[in-house]
């Protein structure tokens, strides 16, 4: 049981040290990073929607072509 307690204590200390280092060496503030992530996912969503629209148009054109014979 003593080994497990030492492991848990080490994990907690390691987590605190790691999170402190991340805060110190982060390239931007939390708000800036959140904004960058939000912008990234907005752009990704737009790209996915655009690709889906293009594929839908392509498939509809193929369907019309097949119907016309």
C-alpha positions in Angstrom: 0.0 0.0 0.0 2.9 2.3 0.7 4.2 2.0 -2.9 0.7 3.0 -4.3 0.6 6.0 -2.0 4.1 7.1 -3.2 3.0 6.6 -6.8 -0.2 8.8 -6.3 1.9 11.5 -4.6 4.4 11.4 -7.4 1.7 11.6 -10.0 0.1 14.6 -8.3 3.4 16.4 -7.9 4.3 15.7 -11.5 0.9 17.0 -12.7 1.4 20.2 -10.7 4.9 20.8 -12.0 3.9 20.0 -15.6 0.8 22.3 -15.5 2.9 25.1 -14.0 5.5 24.7 -16.8 2.9 24.8 -19.4 1.5 28.0 -18.0 4.9 29.6 -17.9 6.0 28.7 -21.4 2.7 28.9 -23.3 3.1 31.1 -26.4 -0.1 33.0 -25.8 -2.7 33.7 -23.1 -5.6 31.3 -22.6 -8.1 33.6 -24.2 -5.9 33.9 -27.3 -5.4 30.2 -27.6 -9.2 29.6 -27.2 -9.9 32.1 -30.0 -7.3 30.4 -32.2 -8.9 27.0 -31.6 -12.4 28.4 -32.2 -11.2 30.0 -35.5 -9.6 26.8 -36.6 -12.7 24.7 -36.1 -14.9 27.4 -37.8 -12.6 27.2 -40.8 -12.6 23.4 -40.7 -16.4 23.4 -40.6 -16.6 25.7 -43.6 -14.2 23.6 -45.6 -16.2 20.4 -44.8 -19.4 22.1 -45.8 -17.9 23.4 -49.0 -16.5 19.9 -49.9 -19.9 18.3 -49.1 -21.7 20.9 -51.3 -19.2 20.2 -54.2 -19.6 16.4 -53.9 -23.4 16.7 -53.7 -23.4 18.8 -56.9 -21.1 16.3 -58.6 -23.3 13.4 -57.6 -26.5 15.2 -58.7 -24.9 15.9 -62.1 -24.0 12.2 -62.5 -27.5 11.2 -61.5 -29.1 13.5 -64.1 -26.6 12.2 -66.7 -27.6 8.6 -65.9 -31.4 9.5 -66.0 -31.0 11.2 -69.3 -29.3 8.1 -70.6 
